[in-house]
Structures are given as structure tokens and as C-alpha cells.
Amino acid sequence: MRADAARNLDAVLSTGARLLARDPGTSIAAIAAAAGVDRRTVYRRFETREALMAAVHAAKLDACESVLAQARLDEAPVVVALHRYAEGIITVSRRWPVDLQQARDEAVAARLRGLVGQLDAFVVRAVREGVIRPGLPDRWARSLLVHLTNIASHEMPELTPAQGADMVARSLFTGLGPTGPT
């Protein structure tokens, strides 16, 4: 792919992610205009808004899979891996603000289940290593981790990804109570 075509595709996908996250009914023409390309350019690549959304979902999943691989959830120290994961996912979520839970494509759903499975395995490891307390309801810590990264990504845009990751880690590992004995 030529460099200008790659830039145009990236602009269409990232602009599409942003606009479709706000309004799933956004037209391809509006996305093309906001991305600075001709709508025919978008239609040559994506016949429908749904095809564009599928490509946006795939791009976000690619980015999420890369973050999980770089975080080394199965081998890096738990605290380090969590921070890498949170910082990376905050960055990805801000660039690709679409909700993967809304995807209707089975391939997307299967990839998402794979990512969730990796997070579940990481939480089991964190419990086994004593970083997260045992006895919590199934999926509690993983769900909390996902929600905390979403809060840092979308509700706290003033935080850098590193600051957001710090907040996620502190909240997950130590809660919101005072840091010392009361």
C-alpha cells in the first residue's frame, strides 16, 4: 500500500472510530469529510458503514492484542504488567473509542473473548502471587480492571496514559481507603 493510501486509511479508520463511537448513524460522507478524504475513497474501501465499523473493530482489536503482548501479563511482575497493560489500553481506548461489546461479527467476538481470557488468567496469577486478595467473586477483579481503564480513558482525559495507569493500579491494588492505618 502506498504511503498516502496508508495515511488515508488510518485517517478514515481513526476518524470513523471517533465519530461512530459518538453516533453509530454517522454517514460515510461525514466520516470522509472529517478525515479529509473524498467519500469515493472511503466507498472504494468500504461499501457500507457496517464494513467500516468492522474494520474499526479489527483495528482496535489489533491494537489491544499488541498491548497485551507487550504487557507480558504471563511473565512480567504483576504490578509492572498491570501498569503496562493499563497505560497501553488507555492509549488504545482513546484512539479507538468504539465499544467492542457492540460488535456483531462473530470473529470480533471470538477475538474479544480471547483478550478477556488473557485478562482472567492474569487475575488468577495476581491472586496466586498475593497481589490481589483471594475469595472475590468470579470476574470481579477483571471487570473492575476493565472499568477502571475505561474511566481513565474516557472520563478523565486530563490524565496522561501513565497517570491513568497509576490511578488504575492504585485503585485496583489498594482501593480508595487511606494509605496508612486508621
PyMOL commands that place a pseudoatom at each C-alpha (Angstrom):
pseudoatom trace, name=CA, resn=MET, resi=1, chain=A, elem=C, hetatm=0, pos=[0.000, 0.000, 0.000]
pseudoatom trace, name=CA, resn=ARG, resi=2, chain=A, elem=C, hetatm=0, pos=[1.330, 3.425, -0.926]
pseudoatom trace, name=CA, resn=ALA, resi=3, chain=A, elem=C, hetatm=0, pos=[2.221, 5.737, 1.955]
pseudoatom trace, name=CA, resn=ASP, resi=4, chain=A, elem=C, hetatm=0, pos=[-0.530, 8.238, 1.096]
pseudoatom trace, name=CA, resn=ALA, resi=5, chain=A, elem=C, hetatm=0, pos=[-3.116, 5.439, 0.831]
pseudoatom trace, name=CA, resn=ALA, resi=6, chain=A, elem=C, hetatm=0, pos=[-1.989, 4.084, 4.211]
pseudoatom trace, name=CA, resn=ARG, resi=7, chain=A, elem=C, hetatm=0, pos=[-2.288, 7.567, 5.745]
pseudoatom trace, name=CA, resn=ASN, resi=8, chain=A, elem=C, hetatm=0, pos=[-5.767, 7.996, 4.246]
pseudoatom trace, name=CA, resn=LEU, resi=9, chain=A, elem=C, hetatm=0, pos=[-6.873, 4.591, 5.532]
pseudoatom trace, name=CA, resn=ASP, resi=10, chain=A, elem=C, hetatm=0, pos=[-5.553, 5.375, 9.006]
pseudoatom trace, name=CA, resn=ALA, resi=11, chain=A, elem=C, hetatm=0, pos=[-7.317, 8.762, 8.961]
pseudoatom trace, name=CA, resn=VAL, resi=12, chain=A, elem=C, hetatm=0, pos=[-10.590, 7.170, 7.864]
pseudoatom trace, name=CA, resn=LEU, resi=13, chain=A, elem=C, hetatm=0, pos=[-10.389, 4.422, 10.479]
pseudoatom trace, name=CA, resn=SER, resi=14, chain=A, elem=C, hetatm=0, pos=[-9.427, 6.664, 13.406]
pseudoatom trace, name=CA, resn=THR, resi=15, chain=A, elem=C, hetatm=0, pos=[-11.931, 9.354, 12.412]
pseudoatom trace, name=CA, resn=GLY, resi=16, chain=A, elem=C, hetatm=0, pos=[-14.568, 6.688, 11.875]
pseudoatom trace, name=CA, resn=ALA, resi=17, chain=A, elem=C, hetatm=0, pos=[-13.872, 5.256, 15.323]
pseudoatom trace, name=CA, resn=ARG, resi=18, chain=A, elem=C, hetatm=0, pos=[-14.274, 8.655, 16.958]
pseudoatom trace, name=CA, resn=LEU, resi=19, chain=A, elem=C, hetatm=0, pos=[-17.412, 9.680, 15.079]
pseudoatom trace, name=CA, resn=LEU, resi=20, chain=A, elem=C, hetatm=0, pos=[-19.121, 6.287, 15.154]
pseudoatom trace, name=CA, resn=ALA, resi=21, chain=A, elem=C, hetatm=0, pos=[-18.479, 5.996, 18.894]
pseudoatom trace, name=CA, resn=ARG, resi=22, chain=A, elem=C, hetatm=0, pos=[-20.427, 9.237, 19.337]
pseudoatom trace, name=CA, resn=ASP, resi=23, chain=A, elem=C, hetatm=0, pos=[-23.131, 8.435, 16.785]
pseudoatom trace, name=CA, resn=PRO, resi=24, chain=A, elem=C, hetatm=0, pos=[-23.359, 4.986, 15.175]
pseudoatom trace, name=CA, resn=GLY, resi=25, chain=A, elem=C, hetatm=0, pos=[-25.528, 6.533, 12.452]
pseudoatom trace, name=CA, resn=THR, resi=26, chain=A, elem=C, hetatm=0, pos=[-22.783, 8.865, 11.194]
pseudoatom trace, name=CA, resn=SER, resi=27, chain=A, elem=C, hetatm=0, pos=[-22.667, 8.762, 7.406]
pseudoatom trace, name=CA, resn=ILE, resi=28, chain=A, elem=C, hetatm=0, pos=[-19.640, 7.686, 5.433]
pseudoatom trace, name=CA, resn=ALA, resi=29, chain=A, elem=C, hetatm=0, pos=[-19.705, 11.087, 3.737]
pseudoatom trace, name=CA, resn=ALA, resi=30, chain=A, elem=C, hetatm=0, pos=[-19.399, 12.819, 7.130]
pseudoatom trace, name=CA, resn=ILE, resi=31, chain=A, elem=C, hetatm=0, pos=[-16.559, 10.496, 8.146]
pseudoatom trace, name=CA, resn=ALA, resi=32, chain=A, elem=C, hetatm=0, pos=[-14.766, 11.115, 4.851]
pseudoatom trace, name=CA, resn=ALA, resi=33, chain=A, elem=C, hetatm=0, pos=[-15.103, 14.886, 5.226]
pseudoatom trace, name=CA, resn=ALA, resi=34, chain=A, elem=C, hetatm=0, pos=[-13.823, 14.826, 8.791]
pseudoatom trace, name=CA, resn=ALA, resi=35, chain=A, elem=C, hetatm=0, pos=[-10.917, 12.587, 7.745]
pseudoatom trace, name=CA, resn=GLY, resi=36, chain=A, elem=C, hetatm=0, pos=[-10.037, 14.951, 4.915]
pseudoatom trace, name=CA, resn=VAL, resi=37, chain=A, elem=C, hetatm=0, pos=[-10.625, 12.466, 2.099]
pseudoatom trace, name=CA, resn=ASP, resi=38, chain=A, elem=C, hetatm=0, pos=[-13.147, 12.169, -0.692]
pseudoatom trace, name=CA, resn=ARG, resi=39, chain=A, elem=C, hetatm=0, pos=[-16.122, 9.962, 0.127]
pseudoatom trace, name=CA, resn=ARG, resi=40, chain=A, elem=C, hetatm=0, pos=[-15.422, 7.906, -3.015]
pseudoatom trace, name=CA, resn=THR, resi=41, chain=A, elem=C, hetatm=0, pos=[-12.080, 6.995, -1.452]
pseudoatom trace, name=CA, resn=VAL, resi=42, chain=A, elem=C, hetatm=0, pos=[-13.909, 5.574, 1.551]
pseudoatom trace, name=CA, resn=TYR, resi=43, chain=A, elem=C, hetatm=0, pos=[-16.547, 3.803, -0.539]
pseudoatom trace, name=CA, resn=ARG, resi=44, chain=A, elem=C, hetatm=0, pos=[-13.840, 2.136, -2.669]
pseudoatom trace, name=CA, resn=ARG, resi=45, chain=A, elem=C, hetatm=0, pos=[-12.516, 0.533, 0.510]
pseudoatom trace, name=CA, resn=PHE, resi=46, chain=A, elem=C, hetatm=0, pos=[-15.754, 0.108, 2.497]
pseudoatom trace, name=CA, resn=GLU, resi=47, chain=A, elem=C, hetatm=0, pos=[-19.068, -0.467, 0.762]
pseudoatom trace, name=CA, resn=THR, resi=48, chain=A, elem=C, hetatm=0, pos=[-21.131, 0.213, 3.888]
pseudoatom trace, name=CA, resn=ARG, resi=49, chain=A, elem=C, hetatm=0, pos=[-20.887, 1.887, 7.275]
pseudoatom trace, name=CA, resn=GLU, resi=50, chain=A, elem=C, hetatm=0, pos=[-21.030, -1.627, 8.772]
pseudoatom trace, name=CA, resn=ALA, resi=51, chain=A, elem=C, hetatm=0, pos=[-17.952, -2.661, 6.775]
pseudoatom trace, name=CA, resn=LEU, resi=52, chain=A, elem=C, hetatm=0, pos=[-16.151, 0.439, 8.004]
pseudoatom trace, name=CA, resn=MET, resi=53, chain=A, elem=C, hetatm=0, pos=[-17.199, -0.332, 11.589]
pseudoatom trace, name=CA, resn=ALA, resi=54, chain=A, elem=C, hetatm=0, pos=[-15.933, -3.911, 11.209]
pseudoatom trace, name=CA, resn=ALA, resi=55, chain=A, elem=C, hetatm=0, pos=[-12.561, -2.533, 10.076]
pseudoatom trace, name=CA, resn=VAL, resi=56, chain=A, elem=C, hetatm=0, pos=[-12.503, -0.126, 13.035]
pseudoatom trace, name=CA, resn=HIS, resi=57, chain=A, elem=C, hetatm=0, pos=[-13.245, -3.023, 15.409]
pseudoatom trace, name=CA, resn=ALA, resi=58, chain=A, elem=C, hetatm=0, pos=[-10.472, -5.091, 13.810]
pseudoatom trace, name=CA, resn=ALA, resi=59, chain=A, elem=C, hetatm=0, pos=[-8.012, -2.185, 14.148]
pseudoatom trace, name=CA, resn=LYS, resi=60, chain=A, elem=C, hetatm=0, pos=[-8.885, -1.734, 17.822]
pseudoatom trace, name=CA, resn=LEU, resi=61, chain=A, elem=C, hetatm=0, pos=[-8.530, -5.461, 18.458]
pseudoatom trace, name=CA, resn=ASP, resi=62, chain=A, elem=C, hetatm=0, pos=[-5.135, -5.464, 16.708]
pseudoatom trace, name=CA, resn=ALA, resi=63, chain=A, elem=C, hetatm=0, pos=[-4.030, -2.633, 18.980]
pseudoatom trace, name=CA, resn=CYS, resi=64, chain=A, elem=C, hetatm=0, pos=[-5.410, -4.353, 22.113]
pseudoatom trace, name=CA, resn=GLU, resi=65, chain=A, elem=C, hetatm=0, pos=[-3.689, -7.631, 21.236]
pseudoatom trace, name=CA, resn=SER, resi=66, chain=A, elem=C, hetatm=0, pos=[-0.430, -5.736, 20.783]
pseudoatom trace, name=CA, resn=VAL, resi=67, chain=A, elem=C, hetatm=0, pos=[-0.836, -4.094, 24.208]
pseudoatom trace, name=CA, resn=LEU, resi=68, chain=A, elem=C, hetatm=0, pos=[-1.448, -7.437, 25.906]
pseudoatom trace, name=CA, resn=ALA, resi=69, chain=A, elem=C, hetatm=0, pos=[1.601, -8.955, 24.216]
pseudoatom trace, name=CA, resn=GLN, resi=70, chain=A, elem=C, hetatm=0, pos=[3.800, -6.003, 25.226]
pseudoatom trace, name=CA, resn=ALA, resi=71, chain=A, elem=C, hetatm=0, pos=[2.486, -6.029, 28.803]
pseudoatom trace, name=CA, resn=ARG, resi=72, chain=A, elem=C, hetatm=0, pos=[3.694, -9.640, 29.153]
pseudoatom trace, name=CA, resn=LEU, resi=73, chain=A, elem=C, hetatm=0, pos=[0.832, -10.477, 31.512]
pseudoatom trace, name=CA, resn=ASP, resi=74, chain=A, elem=C, hetatm=0, pos=[2.018, -14.042, 31.980]
pseudoatom trace, name=CA, resn=GLU, resi=75, chain=A, elem=C, hetatm=0, pos=[5.660, -13.347, 32.792]
pseudoatom trace, name=CA, resn=ALA, resi=76, chain=A, elem=C, hetatm=0, pos=[6.394, -9.758, 33.898]
pseudoatom trace, name=CA, resn=PRO, resi=77, chain=A, elem=C, hetatm=0, pos=[5.960, -8.937, 37.594]
pseudoatom trace, name=CA, resn=VAL, resi=78, chain=A, elem=C, hetatm=0, pos=[2.225, -8.470, 38.206]
pseudoatom trace, name=CA, resn=VAL, resi=79, chain=A, elem=C, hetatm=0, pos=[2.435, -4.796, 39.157]
pseudoatom trace, name=CA, resn=VAL, resi=80, chain=A, elem=C, hetatm=0, pos=[4.642, -3.992, 36.155]
pseudoatom trace, name=CA, resn=ALA, resi=81, chain=A, elem=C, hetatm=0, pos=[2.449, -5.987, 33.759]
pseudoatom trace, name=CA, resn=LEU, resi=82, chain=A, elem=C, hetatm=0, pos=[-0.699, -4.297, 35.049]
pseudoatom trace, name=CA, resn=HIS, resi=83, chain=A, elem=C, hetatm=0, pos=[0.800, -0.842, 34.620]
pseudoatom trace, name=CA, resn=ARG, resi=84, chain=A, elem=C, hetatm=0, pos=[1.966, -1.635, 31.075]
pseudoatom trace, name=CA, resn=TYR, resi=85, chain=A, elem=C, hetatm=0, pos=[-1.463, -3.047, 30.253]
pseudoatom trace, name=CA, resn=ALA, resi=86, chain=A, elem=C, hetatm=0, pos=[-3.386, -0.089, 31.702]
pseudoatom trace, name=CA, resn=GLU, resi=87, chain=A, elem=C, hetatm=0, pos=[-1.180, 2.541, 30.074]
pseudoatom trace, name=CA, resn=GLY, resi=88, chain=A, elem=C, hetatm=0, pos=[-1.403, 0.806, 26.707]
pseudoatom trace, name=CA, resn=ILE, resi=89, chain=A, elem=C, hetatm=0, pos=[-5.149, 0.184, 26.869]
pseudoatom trace, name=CA, resn=ILE, resi=90, chain=A, elem=C, hetatm=0, pos=[-5.839, 3.778, 27.888]
pseudoatom trace, name=CA, resn=THR, resi=91, chain=A, elem=C, hetatm=0, pos=[-3.912, 4.921, 24.812]
pseudoatom trace, name=CA, resn=VAL, resi=92, chain=A, elem=C, hetatm=0, pos=[-5.736, 2.435, 22.558]
pseudoatom trace, name=CA, resn=SER, resi=93, chain=A, elem=C, hetatm=0, pos=[-9.154, 3.294, 24.001]
pseudoatom trace, name=CA, resn=ARG, resi=94, chain=A, elem=C, hetatm=0, pos=[-8.622, 6.988, 23.423]
pseudoatom trace, name=CA, resn=ARG, resi=95, chain=A, elem=C, hetatm=0, pos=[-7.554, 6.413, 19.823]
pseudoatom trace, name=CA, resn=TRP, resi=96, chain=A, elem=C, hetatm=0, pos=[-10.273, 3.821, 19.160]
pseudoatom trace, name=CA, resn=PRO, resi=97, chain=A, elem=C, hetatm=0, pos=[-13.202, 4.857, 21.409]
pseudoatom trace, name=CA, resn=VAL, resi=98, chain=A, elem=C, hetatm=0, pos=[-15.658, 2.311, 19.948]
pseudoatom trace, name=CA, resn=ASP, resi=99, chain=A, elem=C, hetatm=0, pos=[-17.141, -0.304, 22.263]
pseudoatom trace, name=CA, resn=LEU, resi=100, chain=A, elem=C, hetatm=0, pos=[-16.125, -3.775, 21.121]
pseudoatom trace, name=CA, resn=GLN, resi=101, chain=A, elem=C, hetatm=0, pos=[-19.039, -5.230, 23.070]
pseudoatom trace, name=CA, resn=GLN, resi=102, chain=A, elem=C, hetatm=0, pos=[-21.300, -3.681, 20.421]
pseudoatom trace, name=CA, resn=ALA, resi=103, chain=A, elem=C, hetatm=0, pos=[-19.679, -5.641, 17.584]
pseudoatom trace, name=CA, resn=ARG, resi=104, chain=A, elem=C, hetatm=0, pos=[-21.999, -8.059, 15.817]
pseudoatom trace, name=CA, resn=ASP, resi=105, chain=A, elem=C, hetatm=0, pos=[-19.313, -10.003, 13.988]
pseudoatom trace, name=CA, resn=GLU, resi=106, chain=A, elem=C, hetatm=0, pos=[-18.504, -13.451, 15.433]
pseudoatom trace, name=CA, resn=ALA, resi=107, chain=A, elem=C, hetatm=0, pos=[-14.814, -13.152, 14.531]
pseudoatom trace, name=CA, resn=VAL, resi=108, chain=A, elem=C, hetatm=0, pos=[-14.602, -9.912, 16.534]
pseudoatom trace, name=CA, resn=ALA, resi=109, chain=A, elem=C, hetatm=0, pos=[-16.475, -11.518, 19.434]
pseudoatom trace, name=CA, resn=ALA, resi=110, chain=A, elem=C, hetatm=0, pos=[-14.110, -14.513, 19.396]
pseudoatom trace, name=CA, resn=ARG, resi=111, chain=A, elem=C, hetatm=0, pos=[-11.044, -12.253, 19.453]
pseudoatom trace, name=CA, resn=LEU, resi=112, chain=A, elem=C, hetatm=0, pos=[-12.572, -10.231, 22.282]
pseudoatom trace, name=CA, resn=ARG, resi=113, chain=A, elem=C, hetatm=0, pos=[-13.212, -13.432, 24.270]
pseudoatom trace, name=CA, resn=GLY, resi=114, chain=A, elem=C, hetatm=0, pos=[-9.556, -14.310, 23.755]
pseudoatom trace, name=CA, resn=LEU, resi=115, chain=A, elem=C, hetatm=0, pos=[-8.459, -10.974, 25.207]
pseudoatom trace, name=CA, resn=VAL, resi=116, chain=A, elem=C, hetatm=0, pos=[-10.813, -11.350, 28.164]
pseudoatom trace, name=CA, resn=GLY, resi=117, chain=A, elem=C, hetatm=0, pos=[-9.457, -14.848, 28.731]
pseudoatom trace, name=CA, resn=GLN, resi=118, chain=A, elem=C, hetatm=0, pos=[-5.924, -13.453, 28.930]
pseudoatom trace, name=CA, resn=LEU, resi=119, chain=A, elem=C, hetatm=0, pos=[-7.064, -10.877, 31.500]
pseudoatom trace, name=CA, resn=ASP, resi=120, chain=A, elem=C, hetatm=0, pos=[-8.830, -13.586, 33.519]
pseudoatom trace, name=CA, resn=ALA, resi=121, chain=A, elem=C, hetatm=0, pos=[-5.634, -15.675, 33.523]
pseudoatom trace, name=CA, resn=PHE, resi=122, chain=A, elem=C, hetatm=0, pos=[-3.663, -12.603, 34.619]
pseudoatom trace, name=CA, resn=VAL, resi=123, chain=A, elem=C, hetatm=0, pos=[-6.037, -12.007, 37.528]
pseudoatom trace, name=CA, resn=VAL, resi=124, chain=A, elem=C, hetatm=0, pos=[-5.726, -15.664, 38.590]
pseudoatom trace, name=CA, resn=ARG, resi=125, chain=A, elem=C, hetatm=0, pos=[-1.954, -15.194, 38.535]
pseudoatom trace, name=CA, resn=ALA, resi=126, chain=A, elem=C, hetatm=0, pos=[-2.235, -11.958, 40.555]
pseudoatom trace, name=CA, resn=VAL, resi=127, chain=A, elem=C, hetatm=0, pos=[-4.321, -13.773, 43.187]
pseudoatom trace, name=CA, resn=ARG, resi=128, chain=A, elem=C, hetatm=0, pos=[-1.909, -16.726, 43.245]
pseudoatom trace, name=CA, resn=GLU, resi=129, chain=A, elem=C, hetatm=0, pos=[1.028, -14.339, 43.772]
pseudoatom trace, name=CA, resn=GLY, resi=130, chain=A, elem=C, hetatm=0, pos=[-0.776, -12.458, 46.557]
pseudoatom trace, name=CA, resn=VAL, resi=131, chain=A, elem=C, hetatm=0, pos=[-1.197, -9.144, 44.744]
pseudoatom trace, name=CA, resn=ILE, resi=132, chain=A, elem=C, hetatm=0, pos=[-5.000, -9.421, 44.641]
pseudoatom trace, name=CA, resn=ARG, resi=133, chain=A, elem=C, hetatm=0, pos=[-6.783, -10.965, 47.587]
pseudoatom trace, name=CA, resn=PRO, resi=134, chain=A, elem=C, hetatm=0, pos=[-8.438, -14.341, 47.105]
pseudoatom trace, name=CA, resn=GLY, resi=135, chain=A, elem=C, hetatm=0, pos=[-12.123, -15.008, 47.613]
pseudoatom trace, name=CA, resn=LEU, resi=136, chain=A, elem=C, hetatm=0, pos=[-13.526, -12.261, 45.405]
pseudoatom trace, name=CA, resn=PRO, resi=137, chain=A, elem=C, hetatm=0, pos=[-16.480, -13.182, 43.180]
pseudoatom trace, name=CA, resn=ASP, resi=138, chain=A, elem=C, hetatm=0, pos=[-15.502, -14.612, 39.791]
pseudoatom trace, name=CA, resn=ARG, resi=139, chain=A, elem=C, hetatm=0, pos=[-14.643, -11.900, 37.252]
pseudoatom trace, name=CA, resn=TRP, resi=140, chain=A, elem=C, hetatm=0, pos=[-14.778, -9.156, 39.934]
pseudoatom trace, name=CA, resn=ALA, resi=141, chain=A, elem=C, hetatm=0, pos=[-11.155, -8.025, 39.661]
pseudoatom trace, name=CA, resn=ARG, resi=142, chain=A, elem=C, hetatm=0, pos=[-11.073, -8.331, 35.860]
pseudoatom trace, name=CA, resn=SER, resi=143, chain=A, elem=C, hetatm=0, pos=[-14.334, -6.398, 35.494]
pseudoatom trace, name=CA, resn=LEU, resi=144, chain=A, elem=C, hetatm=0, pos=[-13.031, -3.729, 37.857]
pseudoatom trace, name=CA, resn=LEU, resi=145, chain=A, elem=C, hetatm=0, pos=[-9.797, -3.503, 35.858]
pseudoatom trace, name=CA, resn=VAL, resi=146, chain=A, elem=C, hetatm=0, pos=[-11.742, -3.028, 32.620]
pseudoatom trace, name=CA, resn=HIS, resi=147, chain=A, elem=C, hetatm=0, pos=[-13.997, -0.395, 34.162]
pseudoatom trace, name=CA, resn=LEU, resi=148, chain=A, elem=C, hetatm=0, pos=[-11.106, 1.477, 35.758]
pseudoatom trace, name=CA, resn=THR, resi=149, chain=A, elem=C, hetatm=0, pos=[-9.239, 1.659, 32.439]
pseudoatom trace, name=CA, resn=ASN, resi=150, chain=A, elem=C, hetatm=0, pos=[-12.427, 2.874, 30.741]
pseudoatom trace, name=CA, resn=ILE, resi=151, chain=A, elem=C, hetatm=0, pos=[-12.823, 5.599, 33.361]
pseudoatom trace, name=CA, resn=ALA, resi=152, chain=A, elem=C, hetatm=0, pos=[-9.207, 6.694, 32.911]
pseudoatom trace, name=CA, resn=SER, resi=153, chain=A, elem=C, hetatm=0, pos=[-9.584, 6.555, 29.116]
pseudoatom trace, name=CA, resn=HIS, resi=154, chain=A, elem=C, hetatm=0, pos=[-12.846, 8.398, 28.623]
pseudoatom trace, name=CA, resn=GLU, resi=155, chain=A, elem=C, hetatm=0, pos=[-13.917, 10.174, 31.789]
pseudoatom trace, name=CA, resn=MET, resi=156, chain=A, elem=C, hetatm=0, pos=[-10.514, 11.514, 32.830]
pseudoatom trace, name=CA, resn=PRO, resi=157, chain=A, elem=C, hetatm=0, pos=[-8.960, 12.869, 29.612]
pseudoatom trace, name=CA, resn=GLU, resi=158, chain=A, elem=C, hetatm=0, pos=[-6.809, 15.259, 31.624]
pseudoatom trace, name=CA, resn=LEU, resi=159, chain=A, elem=C, hetatm=0, pos=[-4.741, 12.300, 32.852]
pseudoatom trace, name=CA, resn=THR, resi=160, chain=A, elem=C, hetatm=0, pos=[-1.875, 11.123, 30.686]
pseudoatom trace, name=CA, resn=PRO, resi=161, chain=A, elem=C, hetatm=0, pos=[-1.954, 7.398, 29.969]
pseudoatom trace, name=CA, resn=ALA, resi=162, chain=A, elem=C, hetatm=0, pos=[0.832, 6.919, 32.534]
pseudoatom trace, name=CA, resn=GLN, resi=163, chain=A, elem=C, hetatm=0, pos=[-1.080, 8.886, 35.187]
pseudoatom trace, name=CA, resn=GLY, resi=164, chain=A, elem=C, hetatm=0, pos=[-4.223, 6.941, 34.358]
pseudoatom trace, name=CA, resn=ALA, resi=165, chain=A, elem=C, hetatm=0, pos=[-2.314, 3.663, 34.693]
pseudoatom trace, name=CA, resn=ASP, resi=166, chain=A, elem=C, hetatm=0, pos=[-1.030, 4.799, 38.090]
pseudoatom trace, name=CA, resn=MET, resi=167, chain=A, elem=C, hetatm=0, pos=[-4.588, 5.502, 39.211]
pseudoatom trace, name=CA, resn=VAL, resi=168, chain=A, elem=C, hetatm=0, pos=[-5.842, 2.171, 37.862]
pseudoatom trace, name=CA, resn=ALA, resi=169, chain=A, elem=C, hetatm=0, pos=[-3.075, 0.260, 39.644]
pseudoatom trace, name=CA, resn=ARG, resi=170, chain=A, elem=C, hetatm=0, pos=[-3.543, 2.093, 42.941]
pseudoatom trace, name=CA, resn=SER, resi=171, chain=A, elem=C, hetatm=0, pos=[-7.299, 1.700, 42.832]
pseudoatom trace, name=CA, resn=LEU, resi=172, chain=A, elem=C, hetatm=0, pos=[-7.125, -1.985, 41.952]
pseudoatom trace, name=CA, resn=PHE, resi=173, chain=A, elem=C, hetatm=0, pos=[-4.368, -2.952, 44.373]
pseudoatom trace, name=CA, resn=THR, resi=174, chain=A, elem=C, hetatm=0, pos=[-5.011, -0.688, 47.354]
pseudoatom trace, name=CA, resn=GLY, resi=175, chain=A, elem=C, hetatm=0, pos=[-8.560, 0.574, 46.910]
pseudoatom trace, name=CA, resn=LEU, resi=176, chain=A, elem=C, hetatm=0, pos=[-9.664, 4.065, 47.791]
pseudoatom trace, name=CA, resn=GLY, resi=177, chain=A, elem=C, hetatm=0, pos=[-9.120, 3.949, 51.530]
pseudoatom trace, name=CA, resn=PRO, resi=178, chain=A, elem=C, hetatm=0, pos=[-6.384, 5.756, 53.429]
pseudoatom trace, name=CA, resn=THR, resi=179, chain=A, elem=C, hetatm=0, pos=[-2.869, 4.576, 52.716]
pseudoatom trace, name=CA, resn=GLY, resi=180, chain=A, elem=C, hetatm=0, pos=[-1.912, 4.049, 56.340]
pseudoatom trace, name=CA, resn=PRO, resi=181, chain=A, elem=C, hetatm=0, pos=[-3.602, 2.558, 59.389]
pseudoatom trace, name=CA, resn=THR, resi=182, chain=A, elem=C, hetatm=0, pos=[-6.608, 4.465, 60.660]
for i in range(1, 182): cmd.bond("trace and resi %d" % i, "trace and resi %d" % (i + 1))
show_as sticks, trace
zoom trace
